[in-house]
Amino acid sequence: MNRARSTWRLLVAALRGDVDGIASGPLRRAIPLLAIPMALEMAGEALFALVDVFFVGHLGATAVATVGLTESMMALVYALAFGLAMPATAMVSRRVGEGEPEEAGRTAAQALWVAAAVGAVVATSSAFAPQLLALMGGTPEVAREGWTFTALMLGASPLVILLFVGGGALRGAGDAAGAMRALWIANGINIALDPCLILGLGPLPELGLTGAALATVVGRSAGVVYQLWRLSRAREVSIRGRLAFRPDIARRLLRLSIGGTAQHLVETGSWVAVVRVLAEFGSVAVAGYTVAMRLVIFTLLPVWGFSNATATLVGQSLGAGDPARAERAVWLSGSFASVILAIVSLAFLLAPQPLGALFADDVAVVEVAGRGLFIIAFGYFFYGWVMVCQQAFNGAGDTTTPAWINVGCFWCLLIPLAWTLANPAGFGPSGVFIAIATGYSASAMVSVLLVRRGRWKLAQA
């Protein structure tokens, strides 16, 4: 009973943002306090994606194709946003650990300036929406009917990048609850507006695919406004009165963002290559892979929380001159993540087919998905270590090491192995899943080894 009450109090404190003392307090309390809202933040994003696809799916194949092609273009925007959010977290957390809240506030402000500037440059691509849709392989009908949606989504790139970077700054300050609420506000408004603007429910006109884009823009705008309000009223890490442009801080942010962006692009590129290998075996293989990956991504949500908590704690501990605490945070977070994924692995091993059937009705698709989940389960324990260790590097300000790990384990191992096992070796789609398990297991081992070597503790942020 006492343990249950203690767990409940910890959960309430995490959701309220009562995280005083995380920079120096017990790690067994600090990690869950940060990880819980971070995991719920990602859960909100996953829920929004499901709801958005549900309503757009009512508009027909052309609308769905437009969304798919536009999301492929937005992958570059997300990579830039991800790359800029990493140094924002690392640098803000480092200044907090050093006991320099004013400098932390200035760093957060510079991160927002850089995000807005990069987003504005990317937004100019919206003027070429029809041509970009055609370049991506869209039919003339897609280019004609979907260009408004694509233009609005690309034009809102500053909002996307600001939302990522603002969240990164809040997490670096230890305000994981604030980052969570911003994303829930953005996605909650989006979800509420989707049926109204897409299908014309209520007093609003039916706008179809354009309505989906408008709902996203309004939701993200609200999320960014909340972040700015949160950052301006913070007791310690506040941007109020610290908005003057600082080229030295901006340059440092951009330098660190190169490695972060590369990490995301390398991993995204590997998944594109994997799908290309699977495409040779027909739509059933691709559909089965898609179902399996949906389940994998969903079950990884708690681990996202632990990995992002690690980044914050590593940055703050190194800033406070306590590298030993930073390393303890890595091992403890990795252990928490491994226990969660070990439990999930048992489910994948014992009931892969029923789990696959949750997302597909086709027997052949369920069979491929179930076989994939069964194979992935043998390496799933290691996935948590990949995410935690790489975020530890990022939190320390070492964004290039994870990028090189991804190049070696994904491009030099996973992709060639997937093609070899699937084709010459004759394993078919199962060979691809074996390669995925092997690639991530190798990435975990390399990451853990490099964490133990400890050079990341000397990184500057």
C-alpha positions, 0 to 999 in steps of 0.5 A: 500500500505504501509503495502504491501511494508513493508511486501515485505521488510520484506520478502526480508530481511528474504531471504537475512539474514538481521537479525541484532538486532533480539536478542534485537529488536522487536519480531514482526519483529524478528520472521518472519525474522527467520520463513520465511527461516526456513519454506522455508527450510522445503518446500525444503525438502518436494519438494525433497521427492516428486521428489525423489519418482516420479523418483524412482517410474519408476523403479518398485515395487522392487525399491520402496520397497527398498526405503521404507525399507531403509527409515525405517532404516534411521528413527533412523539416522534422530532421532539422527540428530534431537536430536543433532541439538536441543542442537546445536541450544540451546547452540549456541543461548545461547552463542550469547545471553550472548555476547560470540561469540567466545564461540558460535563458539567453541560450533558450532565446537564441535557440528560438531565434535560430529555429524561426530563421531556419523555419522561415527559409524552409517555408519558402518551398511552399511556393513550389508545392505543385512542382514538389508533389509532381517531383515526388511522383504524384499524379496530376490529380494529386498535384492539382487537388493537394497543392494547397495542403502541401503549401500550408504544411510547408509554409508552417515549417517555422511552427514545426521547428519552434515546437520542437526547439521550444520543447527541447529548451523546456526539457533542458531546463527540467520542465518536462511537464511544460513541454508535454502540455505544449504538445498536448495543447497543439495536438488536442486542438488539432484533433478537435478541429479535424472533424469540423474543418475536414468534414464540415461538422458543426458551423464550420464549412467543409474544407476537406484536405485544406481543413486538415492543414488548417487544423494542424497550423492552428494547433501548432500555433497554440502550442508555440504560444504556450511554450513562449508563455511558459519560457517567459514566466519561468522562475529561473530559465526565463527568456524575458529580457534576454531576447537580444541576438547573440551570434556566438550562442547561435553559432554554437547551436548551429554547429551542434545541430549538424550532428543531430540532423545527421543522426535523424537523416541517417536513421530515416534513410535506413528505413527508406532503404529497408522498405525498398528491399521489402517492396521487391516482395510485394505489397503484403510484405510492406504492409506486414512490415508497416503493421509490425513497426507501428507496434514497435514504435508504440511500445517504445514510447516509455523508452523515449521518456527515459532517453530524453530524461537522460539527456537532461540529467547528463547535461545538468550533471556535467554542468554541475561538475559531476560526471559520475552522476551523469554516467549513473543516470545513463546506466539507471535509465538504460536499466529501466528501459531494458526492463520495460522492453524485456516485458514487451519482448515476451509479448512479441514472443508469445503472441505475435500473430494476435498483436499483428491482428490488432492493426490488420485483417488480411491473414497474409499481412498478419502472418508477415507482421507476426513473424517480424515481431517474433524475430525483432523480440530477440533483439528488442532488449537492446533497443532501449540501450541504443536510445538512452546511450545516444541521448546521453551523448546528445545531452553532453553536447556530443552529437557527432558520435551518435551520427557515426554510430548510425552510419556504421550500424545502419548504413554499413551493416543493417541495409546490406545485411537486409538485402543479402538475407532477403535476396541471395540468402533466400530468407525473404521478408524475414531476412529484413527483420533479422537485419533490423534486430542485428543492426540495433543490437550492434548499435547498442553494443557500440553505444554502451562501449563508447559510454563506458570509455567516457570521452563524451564527458569532456564534450563542450556545450 
